[in-house]
Amino acid sequence: MPVTPEVAREARGAVYRVTRAERGRTVLVREDPGGAPVELARSERRWGVDWVALSRALLRDALGRPPGSKLARDLARFLVVPPGGSRAMSGAELADWLATWQPPLSTIFRGRRGTQ
């Protein structure tokens, strides 16, 4: 079992888009080629956006399972957009980012324990 999570094959062609309104709502959608956008999550906090919750929803969709806390926090830093802005990330770009991501040491050692 790989230590680094992998993007599901069907999610590699998708585009994940975070759009932030001037005030209030921030929405995460998945755009599949030839399909209608699917809303995965939204944050409507009055003061600030829950970037980690949006990241967790993106990863849950792309990986096909809930992500670890550190992974969700780390990806959240790349989703932040200014008010009125938008950010898109393809499933392939997410896979490339995951290839460079460093899991916590405890996860690495736990994963190797069963292979020795």
N, C-alpha and C positions, 0 to 999 in steps of 0.2 A: 504494500500500500504506500503510495507516494506521500511524503511529508508535505510537499507543496500542493495545495488544491489545484484542480484542473477545471477549466471551463468546459461545460458539456458541449458536445459536437454541434447540437442544434442551436446553441446560443452563440456560436462563433460568428454567424452571419448577421446577428441582431445588432442594432445600435441602441445604446442606452442614453437617454437625453434627460438632463436635469435643467429645468426652467424655473427661474425665480422671478416672481412679479416684483414690481417696485415696492409694494407693501404687502406683507402677509405671506401668501401661499407660495410654496416651492413644491414642484411636482416632478416625479421620476416616471418616465415612460419607456417602454421597450418598443422599438420600431423594427418589425420584421419585413424583409423585402416582399413587396407585393401585398402586404397586410396592413390593417388599420393599427394605429398606435394603441398599446395596452398600458393603462396606468398601473404601476406597481406600488407606488407609495406617494404620500404627500405629507408635508409638514406645514401646519398652519399656526405655528406659535406666534404670539404677539411680539415677543422679544427674542429674536434669534431663530435659527433653523436647526433642527435636529439632524445634522449631517450624518451622524453615525447610524441613525435609524434608516435614512435613505440608502446609505452604503450597505447596510445589512440586507435590505430588500433587494438591491441590485445583485449582491453576491448570492443570496438565496435563489434567485431566479437563474443566474448564470451557472452556478455550481450544481444546482439541483438538490441542495441541502443547506441547512443553516450554517453560516460561517462562524469561525471563532471570533471572540471579542477583539483580539489584537488585529486580526485581519480587517475587520469592519472599521476599527478606529484608523488604521493606516490608510485604507482606501478613501475614507471620508475626507482626508486632507486634499485629495485630488478632485473631489466633486464640488468644492466650494466655488460658487459663482457670485458676482456682485448683484445687487438688486437690479432687475431689468435684464439680466444676462442669461445665457444658456451655455451648457457644456455638453458635448456628445462624446461618447466612448464606444467603440465597437467591441463586440465580444472578442475579436482577434486582438485588439489592443489590450483588453483586460487580460487575456491569456499571456501576452508578452510581459505585462507588468507583473503578473503572478510568478513568472519565471525568474524575476529578479527579487521578489519579495523574500524576506528572511523571517521564517517562523520563529517563535520563542525557542530558546535552547532546550527548555524542558520537553517541548514537542519533538524536537530532533532526537534527543536521547531516548525518549519513550518509544519513538518509531524504530530506532535501531536495536533496542533491547530484544525484540522478538526475532531479529534477523541474524543474530550471532550464534 
